[in-house]
C-alpha cells in the first residue's frame, strides 16, 4: 500500500512539473498499442507476449480477466507490457473451448494534460484444446449419428469396428438414429451376387460380430438405389453380414422405404435390414421399411423385410424377446417380364426372400407382398432344395397377417402360370425342409392363373400343424388354382421314400374361390372343404392323407 501511494505521488509530481513546464498549456493525450488484438495463443504451454505501447500520459491497466497476467499495470509514457495467459488445458483426453477476454489501458484522468481520460482496449484470444482421437480407440458404443455413419463406413471399407464395442464385445447402438439427412446410403457391408440369387455372393467387406440395437430405432430411411450402377448389388441397411448377430432394433417408421431403380443387368438382393446373410442370427427386430422394386429391367431378385438372401440364418426364436416382425410392404411396382416360377424366379418374402438351410421361428408378417412372377410368401418366398436330414430349413410357429398378391399394381407383363405363392411360403423342395405350426390369417389373391395356397404355393417339403384363416382366390385350370392349404403338393408316396409325411395335422379353415368371381366380394367365397385342400391335383390318398386333415 505504501509503495503504491509513493508511486502515485511520484506520478502526480511528474504531472505538476509537466504542467509547469508547459506554462499551463493543455496537451492532447494519446495511448497507442502496437496492436489491438492478440490471437492464436495456444491452449497448452502458452508463452508470454509483449505489447508495445506509445503514450504521452500516465496510464493504468484495468479490467484484466482472471486467466491473464499483465506486467506492469501502470506507468508514465512509452512502455512494454508483458501479457502472460494461463494454459487452457486440463489433460490429454479432455476438450476445452476457445476463449476470449479483454483489458483496458486507461490514461490518468487527473493528469492536467489528459482531462479527456483517453482509453484503449486490447483483446486476447486463446485457442481451446482438442484431444487427438485414435480412430480405433474404444468409446463403448454408437452415441450419435456421426458415429453411426463412421461405423457404417468402417465396415464397408474394411476398417475396424473396435471403437464401437461395448464391454461384451458388441457394437452397441446407444441412441435413436435419424437418417433423414442421409440420402446417399452405402450399405453396411457390400456384396456382389453371382449368376443367380442361389449362387454364392462375393464380398471383401462385410459385417461380422454382434450389432446390438439396444432397443433403439433407426428411422428416416428414404433411399433410392440405382441398380444399373455400382460395384455391388446388395441393398439395405446392411448389405452383407457373415457369422454375425443383429438384435434388439426397430428399423424405420411409416413412410420409410428402400426403392430399387435403374436398369439392373444382374441378379440383386434387397432387404430392409439385410440384403445378404451368411450364418447370421436376427432376433428382437421389427421392420417398418417398405422395399420396392421399380427398375426398368428385371433380372432375378430377392427382396424381404428382414433378410433378402440367407444361408444358414437363424431368424427369431422361442421367447417373446427374440420375436421378429415385418410391417413393411415388399412389392414390385414396375413391369415384370421374367417368366420363371421356380428357384430361378423372383423371390419376395415378408421375413426372408431366399432361404438356404437355417430357421425362422415365431416371426410375424403384417406387410403386403406383391410380384407378377416367381415365388412369394408372407414369411419366406423360396426354400432351397439342397438339403439332408442334418442340414435343412425350418419355418416354425410363424404367423402371416399380410396380404399376398400376384399383381397388386396391375402392370405385370407376365400373366401366365409363372407364379407360386402362399400365406407362409411361396415354394420349396427338399423333403427334410419343414413348415411347422404356422398360421395364415392373411388373404392370398392371384389376379392371374397361379398355384397358390394358405400355406404354400408349390411344395415338396413337410407341412405339419398348419392352420388357415385367410381367403385364397385364384382362377383355376387343369394344373393351377387355389387351395386353403396349398397350390400343389408332391405325393404321399414320394415323401414316404425318405420316411416323412408331406402333410400332417393341418387344420381346415378360411375360404377358397375364383378370383374372377369373388374379387369384388372376397368374403362371399365358399368355405374351405376337403375338395379344395390343394388347388391342383387335389387327390386324397395320393397327394395327402385325409386323416391328417383336421376339419
SEPAMI-939552 format. One record per residue (C-alpha): x, y, z; residue number from 1. Coordinates in Angstrom, 2 decimals, m for minus. Layout:
((X Y Z) NUM)
...
This chain:
((0.00 0.00 0.00) 1)
((2.83 2.41 0.92) 2)
((4.66 1.61 m2.30) 3)
((1.51 2.28 m4.37) 4)
((0.99 5.61 m2.59) 5)
((4.59 6.60 m3.27) 6)
((4.18 5.65 m6.97) 7)
((1.02 7.79 m7.30) 8)
((2.78 10.64 m5.51) 9)
((5.66 10.45 m7.95) 10)
((3.27 10.39 m10.89) 11)
((1.39 13.41 m9.51) 12)
((4.65 15.29 m9.07) 13)
((5.53 14.46 m12.67) 14)
((2.19 15.87 m13.80) 15)
((2.78 19.15 m11.87) 16)
((6.24 19.52 m13.32) 17)
((4.93 18.86 m16.83) 18)
((2.11 21.35 m16.36) 19)
((4.50 23.98 m15.07) 20)
((6.90 23.49 m17.96) 21)
((4.10 23.79 m20.48) 22)
((3.12 27.09 m18.93) 23)
((m0.43 25.84 m18.40) 24)
((m0.98 24.74 m21.97) 25)
((m3.41 21.69 m22.24) 26)
((m1.70 18.87 m24.24) 27)
((m3.64 16.31 m26.41) 28)
((m3.01 12.91 m24.79) 29)
((m2.80 9.57 m26.61) 30)
((m2.27 5.86 m25.91) 31)
((m1.30 3.73 m28.94) 32)
((m0.52 m0.01 m28.55) 33)
((1.20 m1.77 m31.45) 34)
((m1.91 m3.97 m31.84) 35)
((m5.44 m4.12 m30.54) 36)
((m5.77 m7.93 m30.65) 37)
((m3.53 m10.74 m29.54) 38)
((m4.77 m14.01 m31.04) 39)
((m3.78 m17.60 m31.87) 40)
((m2.47 m18.17 m28.37) 41)
((m2.07 m21.95 m27.92) 42)
((m4.10 m23.77 m25.29) 43)
((m1.14 m25.71 m23.99) 44)
((2.06 m24.07 m22.68) 45)
((1.30 m20.53 m23.86) 46)
((4.27 m18.13 m23.99) 47)
((4.34 m14.54 m22.73) 48)
((3.52 m11.89 m25.31) 49)
((4.93 m8.34 m25.43) 50)
((2.73 m5.35 m26.19) 51)
((4.50 m2.10 m27.15) 52)
((2.59 1.00 m26.02) 53)
((3.31 4.55 m27.18) 54)
((1.78 7.22 m24.97) 55)
((2.37 10.72 m23.64) 56)
((0.38 10.31 m20.46) 57)
((0.14 8.40 m17.25) 58)
((m1.67 5.07 m17.67) 59)
((m3.10 2.09 m15.80) 60)
((m4.19 m1.41 m16.93) 61)
((m7.78 m2.14 m15.89) 62)
((m10.39 m4.96 m16.09) 63)
((m7.89 m7.79 m16.62) 64)
((m9.50 m11.30 m16.94) 65)
((m8.55 m13.78 m14.25) 66)
((m6.71 m16.05 m16.71) 67)
((m4.35 m13.29 m17.88) 68)
((m1.38 m11.73 m16.04) 69)
((m0.21 m8.24 m17.08) 70)
((3.03 m6.52 m16.02) 71)
((3.45 m3.65 m15.34) 72)
((m0.05 m2.47 m14.54) 73)
((0.72 1.28 m14.53) 74)
((3.28 3.77 m15.73) 75)
((4.02 7.07 m17.46) 76)
((4.89 7.38 m21.12) 77)
((6.00 4.66 m23.51) 78)
((6.16 1.13 m22.17) 79)
((6.45 m2.58 m22.98) 80)
((3.67 m4.54 m21.30) 81)
((4.11 m8.30 m20.85) 82)
((0.94 m10.42 m21.20) 83)
((1.01 m13.99 m19.90) 84)
((m2.15 m16.17 m20.38) 85)
((m2.63 m19.26 m18.26) 86)
((m2.97 m22.65 m20.03) 87)
((m6.39 m23.51 m21.45) 88)
((m5.68 m27.22 m20.93) 89)
((m6.75 m29.89 m18.45) 90)
((m5.37 m33.19 m19.73) 91)
((m4.71 m35.04 m22.99) 92)
((m8.20 m36.55 m23.11) 93)
((m10.32 m33.53 m22.17) 94)
((m11.55 m30.99 m24.68) 95)
((m11.50 m27.29 m23.80) 96)
((m13.03 m24.48 m25.84) 97)
((m11.69 m21.27 m27.35) 98)
((m11.86 m18.30 m25.01) 99)
((m11.58 m14.54 m25.37) 100)
((m11.03 m11.68 m22.93) 101)
((m10.01 m8.03 m22.99) 102)
((m8.44 m5.36 m20.80) 103)
((m8.16 m1.56 m20.96) 104)
((m5.16 0.73 m20.88) 105)
((m6.56 3.95 m19.48) 106)
((m4.91 7.34 m19.09) 107)
((m4.96 9.15 m15.73) 108)
((m7.98 11.49 m15.75) 109)
((m6.27 13.62 m13.06) 110)
((m3.39 14.37 m15.40) 111)
((m3.77 18.07 m16.41) 112)
((m2.70 17.01 m19.91) 113)
((m5.30 14.19 m20.13) 114)
((m8.56 15.57 m18.83) 115)
((m10.41 13.58 m21.54) 116)
((m9.45 10.28 m19.87) 117)
((m8.25 8.50 m23.08) 118)
((m8.57 4.69 m23.03) 119)
((m7.87 1.78 m25.43) 120)
((m8.99 m1.86 m25.32) 121)
((m6.79 m4.86 m26.13) 122)
((m8.48 m8.20 m26.91) 123)
((m6.81 m11.54 m26.12) 124)
((m7.92 m14.78 m27.86) 125)
((m6.75 m18.23 m26.84) 126)
((m7.45 m21.49 m28.60) 127)
((m9.12 m24.45 m26.92) 128)
((m7.63 m27.92 m26.75) 129)
((m8.93 m30.70 m28.98) 130)
((m7.80 m34.19 m27.95) 131)
((m6.10 m36.27 m30.59) 132)
((m8.59 m39.07 m31.25) 133)
((m7.35 m42.51 m32.12) 134)
((m9.92 m43.80 m34.64) 135)
((m9.60 m47.25 m33.11) 136)
((m9.89 m46.08 m29.52) 137)
((m12.95 m47.59 m27.89) 138)
((m15.87 m45.41 m26.91) 139)
((m18.12 m48.29 m25.86) 140)
((m20.87 m47.94 m28.45) 141)
((m22.51 m45.67 m31.01) 142)
((m23.75 m42.49 m29.27) 143)
((m24.62 m40.29 m32.26) 144)
((m25.48 m40.08 m35.96) 145)
((m21.89 m39.10 m36.75) 146)
((m20.52 m42.19 m35.02) 147)
((m23.13 m44.41 m36.72) 148)
((m22.06 m43.14 m40.14) 149)
((m18.41 m43.68 m39.20) 150)
((m19.23 m47.26 m38.16) 151)
((m21.05 m47.93 m41.46) 152)
((m18.14 m46.56 m43.45) 153)
((m15.62 m48.58 m41.46) 154)
((m17.41 m51.84 m42.26) 155)
((m17.87 m51.08 m45.96) 156)
((m14.24 m50.04 m46.43) 157)
((m12.70 m52.88 m44.46) 158)
((m11.92 m50.89 m41.32) 159)
((m12.03 m51.92 m37.68) 160)
((m15.17 m51.80 m35.51) 161)
((m13.28 m51.90 m32.22) 162)
((m14.07 m48.25 m31.49) 163)
((m17.78 m49.05 m31.02) 164)
((m17.54 m52.26 m29.00) 165)
((m19.10 m52.39 m25.55) 166)
((m17.70 m54.42 m22.66) 167)
((m19.37 m57.54 m24.08) 168)
((m17.61 m57.13 m27.41) 169)
((m20.79 m55.98 m29.21) 170)
((m21.28 m52.96 m31.45) 171)
((m23.95 m51.27 m29.35) 172)
((m26.35 m48.56 m30.50) 173)
((m26.77 m46.12 m27.61) 174)
((m29.33 m43.72 m29.06) 175)
((m32.07 m43.46 m31.69) 176)
((m30.69 m42.61 m35.13) 177)
((m32.44 m40.33 m37.63) 178)
((m31.09 m40.88 m41.15) 179)
((m33.42 m38.42 m42.91) 180)
((m30.44 m36.23 m43.79) 181)
((m28.63 m39.17 m45.41) 182)
((m29.95 m39.58 m48.94) 183)
((m26.96 m41.35 m50.49) 184)
((m26.52 m44.53 m48.48) 185)
((m23.82 m47.16 m48.84) 186)
((m24.98 m50.31 m47.02) 187)
((m23.09 m51.59 m44.01) 188)
((m21.06 m54.24 m45.79) 189)
((m21.40 m54.76 m49.52) 190)
((m21.72 m57.85 m51.69) 191)
((m21.84 m58.84 m55.32) 192)
((m24.28 m61.59 m56.24) 193)
((m23.31 m64.32 m58.68) 194)
((m25.16 m65.60 m61.72) 195)
((m28.35 m66.16 m59.70) 196)
((m29.83 m65.44 m56.30) 197)
((m28.96 m69.01 m55.28) 198)
((m25.31 m68.64 m56.24) 199)
((m22.80 m67.61 m53.60) 200)
((m22.25 m63.88 m53.18) 201)
((m18.77 m62.41 m53.00) 202)
((m17.64 m59.71 m50.61) 203)
((m14.39 m58.36 m49.23) 204)
((m16.04 m56.08 m46.70) 205)
((m18.96 m57.35 m44.63) 206)
((m20.18 m57.05 m41.06) 207)
((m19.27 m59.77 m38.59) 208)
((m19.78 m59.86 m34.87) 209)
((m22.78 m58.59 m32.89) 210)
((m24.80 m55.47 m33.66) 211)
((m26.87 m54.70 m30.56) 212)
((m29.58 m52.15 m31.32) 213)
((m30.18 m51.58 m27.62) 214)
((m33.95 m51.44 m28.35) 215)
((m33.36 m48.15 m30.17) 216)
((m34.74 m47.15 m33.58) 217)
((m33.13 m46.23 m36.88) 218)
((m35.55 m44.08 m38.89) 219)
((m35.59 m41.60 m41.75) 220)
((m34.78 m44.28 m44.33) 221)
((m35.78 m42.81 m47.71) 222)
((m33.28 m44.37 m50.08) 223)
((m33.34 m44.88 m53.83) 224)
((m30.63 m47.11 m55.29) 225)
((m29.71 m47.08 m58.97) 226)
((m29.15 m50.78 m59.63) 227)
((m27.65 m50.11 m63.06) 228)
((m24.50 m48.65 m61.49) 229)
((m22.08 m49.50 m58.74) 230)
((m19.80 m52.30 m57.66) 231)
((m22.39 m54.10 m55.57) 232)
((m25.99 m55.31 m55.91) 233)
((m26.96 m55.86 m52.28) 234)
((m29.20 m53.16 m50.86) 235)
((m30.45 m52.47 m47.34) 236)
((m29.33 m51.09 m44.01) 237)
((m26.79 m53.91 m44.03) 238)
((m25.56 m55.07 m47.42) 239)
((m23.85 m58.22 m46.20) 240)
((m23.15 m59.86 m42.86) 241)
((m21.44 m63.15 m42.08) 242)
((m21.10 m65.02 m38.78) 243)
((m22.99 m62.18 m37.18) 244)
((m25.92 m61.33 m34.91) 245)
((m28.27 m58.37 m35.36) 246)
((m30.63 m57.87 m32.43) 247)
((m32.96 m55.59 m30.48) 248)
((m33.67 m52.97 m33.13) 249)
((m36.65 m51.09 m34.57) 250)
((m35.98 m50.28 m38.21) 251)
((m37.85 m47.43 m39.87) 252)
((m41.18 m45.74 m39.37) 253)
((m44.30 m45.26 m41.50) 254)
((m43.32 m43.78 m44.86) 255)
((m39.76 m45.09 m44.85) 256)
((m38.71 m47.04 m47.95) 257)
((m35.92 m48.56 m49.99) 258)
((m36.52 m48.31 m53.74) 259)
((m34.53 m50.16 m56.40) 260)
((m34.50 m48.31 m59.71) 261)
((m32.42 m48.09 m62.88) 262)
((m31.69 m50.88 m65.36) 263)
((m30.13 m53.77 m63.46) 264)
((m28.38 m56.37 m65.59) 265)
((m27.50 m58.90 m62.88) 266)
((m29.38 m60.60 m60.03) 267)
((m29.79 m58.50 m56.91) 268)
((m30.89 m58.71 m53.28) 269)
((m32.72 m56.02 m51.31) 270)
((m33.62 m56.45 m47.65) 271)
((m34.76 m53.65 m45.39) 272)
((m32.50 m54.96 m42.62) 273)
((m30.05 m57.17 m44.51) 274)
((m29.54 m57.99 m48.18) 275)
((m27.19 m60.99 m47.94) 276)
((m26.65 m63.05 m44.81) 277)
((m24.34 m65.99 m44.18) 278)
((m24.73 m67.63 m40.77) 279)
((m26.50 m64.57 m39.36) 280)
((m28.80 m64.56 m36.32) 281)
((m31.57 m61.95 m36.24) 282)
((m33.70 m61.56 m33.11) 283)
((m35.78 m58.88 m31.44) 284)
((m36.08 m56.86 m34.66) 285)
((m39.13 m55.03 m36.06) 286)
((m39.05 m53.64 m39.59) 287)
((m41.30 m50.81 m40.81) 288)
((m39.48 m50.04 m44.07) 289)
((m41.09 m50.79 m47.46) 290)
((m38.88 m52.48 m50.05) 291)
((m39.85 m51.60 m53.62) 292)
((m38.58 m52.81 m57.00) 293)
((m39.11 m50.10 m59.58) 294)
((m36.48 m50.97 m62.17) 295)
((m36.87 m50.84 m65.93) 296)
((m35.43 m54.34 m66.29) 297)
((m35.99 m57.32 m64.02) 298)
((m33.23 m59.88 m63.76) 299)
((m33.82 m62.27 m60.88) 300)
((m34.11 m60.57 m57.50) 301)
((m34.79 m61.49 m53.87) 302)
((m36.48 m58.98 m51.55) 303)
((m37.65 m59.13 m47.94) 304)
((m38.32 m57.12 m44.83) 305)
((m35.60 m58.83 m42.79) 306)
((m33.15 m60.89 m44.90) 307)
((m33.34 m60.97 m48.70) 308)
((m30.90 m63.84 m49.31) 309)
((m29.89 m66.01 m46.38) 310)
((m27.67 m69.05 m45.97) 311)
((m27.76 m70.77 m42.56) 312)
((m29.53 m67.80 m41.00) 313)
((m31.45 m68.03 m37.72) 314)
((m34.34 m65.57 m37.50) 315)
((m36.50 m65.13 m34.39) 316)
((m36.68 m67.58 m31.52) 317)
((m38.91 m69.21 m28.94) 318)
((m39.03 m66.28 m26.49) 319)
((m41.00 m63.06 m26.93) 320)
((m37.77 m61.05 m26.67) 321)
((m36.48 m62.78 m29.78) 322)
((m39.60 m62.11 m31.90) 323)
((m39.08 m60.71 m35.38) 324)
((m41.85 m58.68 m37.05) 325)
((m42.16 m57.22 m40.54) 326)
((m44.60 m54.36 m41.12) 327)
((m43.08 m53.20 m44.40) 328)
((m44.60 m53.83 m47.82) 329)
((m42.40 m55.89 m50.14) 330)
((m43.57 m55.15 m53.67) 331)
((m42.59 m54.93 m57.33) 332)
((m44.26 m51.86 m58.83) 333)
((m42.62 m51.88 m62.26) 334)
((m43.38 m54.12 m65.23) 335)
((m42.36 m57.72 m64.54) 336)
((m41.10 m59.76 m67.51) 337)
((m39.15 m62.69 m66.02) 338)
((m41.13 m65.84 m66.85) 339)
((m39.91 m68.21 m64.16) 340)
((m41.92 m69.68 m61.30) 341)
((m39.28 m71.80 m59.58) 342)
((m35.91 m71.23 m57.96) 343)
((m34.83 m69.18 m60.97) 344)
((m37.59 m66.62 m60.48) 345)
((m38.13 m63.58 m58.31) 346)
((m38.35 m64.23 m54.56) 347)
((m40.33 m61.89 m52.27) 348)
((m40.97 m62.68 m48.61) 349)
((m42.14 m60.72 m45.62) 350)
((m39.33 m62.09 m43.45) 351)
((m36.92 m63.76 m45.87) 352)
((m36.67 m63.98 m49.65) 353)
((m34.35 m66.87 m50.42) 354)
((m33.67 m69.41 m47.68) 355)
((m30.87 m71.99 m47.74) 356)
((m30.87 m74.02 m44.55) 357)
((m31.44 m72.11 m41.31) 358)
((m34.64 m71.37 m39.38) 359)
((m37.39 m68.80 m38.92) 360)
((m39.19 m69.19 m35.59) 361)
((m42.20 m67.23 m34.29) 362)
((m41.88 m64.46 m36.86) 363)
((m44.87 m62.31 m37.87) 364)
((m45.56 m60.60 m41.18) 365)
((m48.08 m57.77 m41.44) 366)
((m46.86 m56.34 m44.75) 367)
((m48.27 m56.71 m48.26) 368)
((m46.30 m58.86 m50.71) 369)
((m46.71 m58.49 m54.49) 370)
((m44.82 m59.53 m57.62) 371)
((m46.05 m60.68 m61.04) 372)
((m43.93 m63.83 m61.32) 373)
((m41.68 m66.11 m59.30) 374)
((m42.31 m67.10 m55.68) 375)
((m43.87 m65.00 m52.91) 376)
((m44.71 m65.81 m49.31) 377)
((m45.87 m63.95 m46.24) 378)
((m42.94 m65.39 m44.28) 379)
((m40.48 m66.72 m46.87) 380)
((m40.53 m66.85 m50.66) 381)
((m38.35 m69.82 m51.58) 382)
((m36.55 m72.59 m49.68) 383)
((m33.59 m74.29 m51.33) 384)
((m33.85 m77.92 m52.33) 385)
((m30.30 m78.97 m51.44) 386)
((m30.94 m80.48 m48.00) 387)
((m30.17 m83.55 m45.92) 388)
((m31.53 m84.97 m42.69) 389)
((m28.91 m82.91 m40.85) 390)
((m28.97 m79.73 m42.92) 391)
((m32.42 m78.36 m43.69) 392)
((m34.66 m75.33 m43.26) 393)
((m37.33 m74.92 m40.58) 394)
((m40.18 m72.39 m40.51) 395)
((m41.95 m72.80 m37.18) 396)
((m44.63 m71.02 m35.17) 397)
((m44.90 m68.13 m37.65) 398)
((m47.99 m66.03 m38.41) 399)
((m48.83 m64.19 m41.61) 400)
((m51.38 m61.38 m41.39) 401)
((m50.36 m59.57 m44.56) 402)
((m51.96 m59.86 m47.99) 403)
((m50.04 m61.77 m50.65) 404)
((m50.89 m60.58 m54.18) 405)
((m49.74 m61.61 m57.62) 406)
((m50.15 m58.22 m59.29) 407)
((m51.30 m55.53 m56.89) 408)
((m50.38 m52.74 m59.31) 409)
((m51.86 m54.31 m62.45) 410)
((m48.81 m53.80 m64.63) 411)
((m47.18 m57.22 m64.90) 412)
((m46.30 m58.36 m68.41) 413)
((m46.38 m61.95 m67.15) 414)
((m49.97 m63.18 m66.93) 415)
((m49.44 m66.91 m67.44) 416)
((m48.74 m69.61 m64.90) 417)
((m45.29 m68.43 m63.82) 418)
((m46.23 m67.79 m60.21) 419)
((m46.23 m69.74 m56.92) 420)
((m47.36 m68.07 m53.71) 421)
((m48.67 m68.80 m50.23) 422)
((m49.55 m67.15 m46.96) 423)
((m46.46 m68.67 m45.35) 424)
((m44.26 m69.86 m48.21) 425)
((m44.05 m69.36 m51.96) 426)
((m42.42 m72.60 m52.98) 427)
((m39.90 m75.18 m51.80) 428)
((m38.34 m78.54 m52.49) 429)
((m36.39 m80.89 m50.25) 430)
((m38.28 m83.36 m48.09) 431)
((m36.33 m82.59 m44.92) 432)
((m37.40 m78.95 m45.02) 433)
((m40.33 m78.20 m42.69) 434)
((m43.12 m75.70 m42.16) 435)
((m44.45 m76.45 m38.69) 436)
((m47.24 m74.99 m36.50) 437)
((m47.73 m71.89 m38.63) 438)
((m50.94 m69.88 m39.11) 439)
((m52.09 m67.84 m42.09) 440)
((m54.54 m65.05 m41.24) 441)
((m53.90 m63.03 m44.39) 442)
((m55.50 m63.20 m47.82) 443)
((m53.79 m64.67 m50.87) 444)
((m55.09 m63.15 m54.12) 445)
((m53.90 m64.15 m57.60) 446)
((m55.12 m61.85 m60.37) 447)
((m53.94 m64.42 m62.95) 448)
((m53.58 m68.20 m63.01) 449)
((m51.43 m69.35 m60.15) 450)
((m50.65 m72.20 m57.82) 451)
((m51.47 m70.57 m54.50) 452)
((m52.41 m71.68 m51.02) 453)
((m52.99 m70.55 m47.48) 454)
((m49.68 m72.13 m46.56) 455)
((m47.64 m72.72 m49.71) 456)
((m47.90 m72.38 m53.48) 457)
((m45.65 m75.26 m54.52) 458)
((m44.48 m77.87 m52.02) 459)
((m42.13 m80.81 m51.95) 460)
((m41.49 m80.43 m48.21) 461)
((m43.16 m81.35 m44.92) 462)
((m46.06 m79.19 m43.73) 463)
((m47.05 m80.01 m40.15) 464)
((m49.68 m78.45 m37.90) 465)
((m50.69 m75.63 m40.26) 466)
((m53.94 m73.66 m39.86) 467)
((m55.54 m71.37 m42.45) 468)
((m57.86 m68.46 m41.60) 469)
((m57.42 m66.39 m44.75) 470)
((m59.23 m66.10 m48.10) 471)
((m57.49 m67.75 m51.05) 472)
((m58.56 m66.62 m54.55) 473)
((m57.28 m67.62 m57.98) 474)
((m58.75 m68.75 m61.23) 475)
((m58.30 m72.43 m61.98) 476)
((m57.33 m74.70 m64.85) 477)
((m56.09 m78.28 m65.12) 478)
((m52.78 m77.58 m63.36) 479)
((m53.33 m74.37 m61.36) 480)
((m55.67 m73.00 m58.78) 481)
((m56.24 m72.05 m55.13) 482)
((m56.21 m74.33 m52.09) 483)
((m56.66 m73.47 m48.44) 484)
((m53.50 m75.50 m47.71) 485)
((m51.53 m75.32 m50.94) 486)
((m51.48 m74.82 m54.67) 487)
((m49.59 m78.06 m55.27) 488)
((m48.08 m80.79 m53.07) 489)
((m45.85 m83.64 m54.17) 490)
((m47.26 m87.06 m53.40) 491)
((m47.54 m89.01 m50.17) 492)
((m45.55 m91.81 m51.79) 493)
((m42.58 m89.64 m52.70) 494)
((m42.45 m88.26 m49.17) 495)
((m42.58 m91.78 m47.77) 496)
((m39.43 m92.70 m49.71) 497)
((m37.43 m90.65 m47.23) 498)
((m39.61 m91.62 m44.27) 499)
((m41.65 m88.42 m43.84) 500)
((m45.22 m87.20 m44.29) 501)
((m45.84 m84.43 m46.79) 502)
((m48.87 m83.19 m44.78) 503)
((m49.63 m83.79 m41.10) 504)
((m52.15 m82.33 m38.60) 505)
((m53.29 m79.45 m40.82) 506)
((m56.47 m77.60 m39.81) 507)
((m59.01 m76.68 m42.44) 508)
((m60.24 m73.09 m42.43) 509)
((m60.71 m69.87 m44.32) 510)
((m62.33 m69.53 m47.74) 511)
((m61.37 m70.57 m51.25) 512)
((m62.72 m69.36 m54.57) 513)
((m62.25 m67.98 m58.07) 514)
((m60.60 m64.57 m58.47) 515)
((m62.84 m63.64 m61.37) 516)
((m65.97 m64.49 m59.43) 517)
((m65.08 m63.17 m55.97) 518)
((m62.51 m60.39 m56.46) 519)
((m65.15 m57.76 m55.70) 520)
((m66.54 m59.71 m52.76) 521)
((m63.84 m61.93 m51.25) 522)
((m65.91 m62.62 m48.14) 523)
((m68.51 m64.25 m50.38) 524)
((m66.13 m67.03 m51.41) 525)
((m67.05 m70.58 m50.29) 526)
((m65.68 m72.05 m47.09) 527)
((m62.71 m74.39 m47.20) 528)
((m63.52 m78.06 m47.71) 529)
((m61.77 m81.34 m48.35) 530)
((m62.31 m80.63 m52.05) 531)
((m60.02 m77.59 m52.08) 532)
((m57.17 m78.64 m49.82) 533)
((m54.98 m78.23 m52.90) 534)
((m55.53 m76.08 m55.96) 535)
((m54.01 m78.62 m58.35) 536)
((m54.22 m82.42 m58.20) 537)
((m56.41 m82.43 m55.09) 538)
((m56.42 m86.20 m54.59) 539)
((m56.95 m87.64 m51.10) 540)
((m54.83 m90.72 m50.55) 541)
((m52.44 m89.79 m53.34) 542)
((m51.43 m86.19 m52.66) 543)
((m52.41 m86.13 m48.98) 544)
((m53.74 m88.43 m46.30) 545)
((m57.26 m87.37 m45.43) 546)
((m56.81 m88.41 m41.81) 547)
((m54.08 m85.75 m41.48) 548)
((m56.65 m83.02 m42.23) 549)
((m58.39 m81.60 m39.15) 550)
((m61.87 m80.46 m40.12) 551)
